[in-house]
Amino acid sequence: MKRIVVALGGNALQSEGKPATAKEQLEIIKKTSVYLVDIIEEGYELIIAHGNGPQVGRLLLQNEASQNITPAMPFDVCGAMSQGMIGYHVQQAIGVELKNRGINTPVVTLITQVVVDKNDEAFRNPTKPIGPFYTKEEALILKEKKGYDIVEDAGRGYRRVVPSPMPKKIVEIESINTLMKEGQIVITVGGGGIPVIEEEEKRIGVAAVIDKDLASERLAEDIEADILLILTAVEKIALNFGKPNQRLLDKMNIEEADEYIKEGQFAPGSMLPKVKAAVTFAKSKEGRTAIIASLHKAKEALEGKSGTVVEM
Amino acid sequence: MKRIVVALGGNALQSEGKPATAKEQLEIIKKTSVYLVDIIEEGYELIIAHGNGPQVGRLLLQNEASQNITPAMPFDVCGAMSQGMIGYHVQQAIGVELKNRGINTPVVTLITQVVVDKNDEAFRNPTKPIGPFYTKEEALILKEKKGYDIVEDAGRGYRRVVPSPMPKKIVEIESINTLMKEGQIVITVGGGGIPVIEEEEKRIGVAAVIDKDLASERLAEDIEADILLILTAVEKIALNFGKPNQRLLDKMNIEEADEYIKEGQFAPGSMLPKVKAAVTFAKSKEGRTAIIASLHKAKEALEGKSGTVVEM
């Protein structure tokens, strides 16, 4: 039985252009769960990771808007809340979809911490924008009062940026493995995991965002998955994206991928981390495959009929 | 090896009179984790349940205060977020405390749904106050616009009330059992669990609060625990509480407990649900013991040196 880590992107969790209500979120997640249970029905062992960008952004907004009546929660705690919020809907929707197909496999969300290196160079160069846009005046106050790193986002205002360090170790990996071994479906490393640093006799949550595709890759290696399936809004990776000579790729090997990365073919913060995660996984051990594909063609991608396959 | 469900009350999670910041919460939870790891070191198999009243109250406050800029999350989703928020701190603190004592047992929070009966009479008679106080005018608007049930809280304003139905089934029970069987420490049914009702081909989150002590009791029965340990702020149960003839109880059997309940000895919403949970557990099977004790004397309570024991 093949073991798959599925990394869900933003389009699996909410609908663009619709209000960001819990009802709309649950509707989209119910649709997503149909694609996921299709994979489970094919006999794959599934483990689910997901992003949390827009969701945690809204939690930050709520925290700021109400900080005069109740204390704002720090970023790591907001990450934990988003794991609860998203995981609840995903496990509920998958659970119901499984039940309606006569499958009794348990599905559960684990609150998951991911260790990052406090010496990761990302901490000296925060790049990941989070939360609302600010005016210049607001930004200056936040910088002074809370020590936020702030960058100007051309034309749209100012934003807080946090570091995006590499995932080193999944704290709850043993629990994940135990549940998988019993054939259960686990939802984990939500939003890339809650980033924590380890010091002597301590484990401390930090304001940072671990890329969810890189965290999924770490997870896939740790549980010895056969396939890392990164689901997104497009069917295949494109070279010369959006240009007249655009070309869609059915597959690429790790040398080709490295070459394309050097050429700057993939947008940072979008396709680049996905390709990097795919390459890292394909490189990690003989026989491991990464696939970048559309959520709506997840099953077809596993049948070799859609998506871009990345192999050694 | 004896299996214990520990139900943590509000005093285990935050400090009265201190600001409700994440930092203060984590400080208290670190202290709580010392008491819990003491129990683990004694060789007990531990599973942890906890309340979420003040925490979910603050989430509701944040949601209301910011509803003009981002959609407010419904009550079930706030419950899921509180499980993430509290569970994260509890698993982090226990994990570190274990590690510092050279114990490598994994500890993890499961997002947990608890099924309630949609015909539970509680749905016709909502009694559990949640969230902020309102003026009469605000209360009337919420009643009309959102269909909230509102009650007047003598002298302090108006509050939303939700039903407090009985816990019938823990959806994620198999995952809990799997992890326990491997000797892992599980944090579950946070805040009494996320209340869901089951309809044909559906599972739907509802605005309700399951009493955390009754949910802990359900859990204790389901995992065949030996002991249900309800930790609170007082050392023992009192008869004639606060009166000149107050008497502290070292133990009571289920007949005595039922008698005291009939006499109205225990305050609803405070000691009464704890005693009811304790009695239900003690009654459920020969040899099962419930103990109501102080968080700070948890270990002593298990040694018979503190707390009130409830037995068949």
Interface residues (C-beta under 8 A of the other chain):
Chain A: P19 A20 T21 A22 K23 R58 L61 Q62 N63 A65 S66 I69 T70 P71 M73 P74 D76 V77 A80 M81 S82 Q83 G84 M85 G87 Y88 H89 Q91 Q92 G95 V96 K99 N100 P106 V108 T109 L110 I111 Q113 V171 E172 E174 S175 T178 L179 E182 Q184 I194 V196 E201 K202 R203 G205
Chain B: P19 A20 T21 A22 K23 R58 L61 Q62 N63 A65 S66 I69 T70 P71 M73 P74 D76 V77 A80 M81 S82 Q83 G84 M85 G87 Y88 H89 Q91 Q92 G95 V96 K99 N100 P106 V108 T109 L110 I111 Q113 V171 E172 E174 S175 T178 L179 E182 Q184 I194 V196 E201 K202 R203 G205
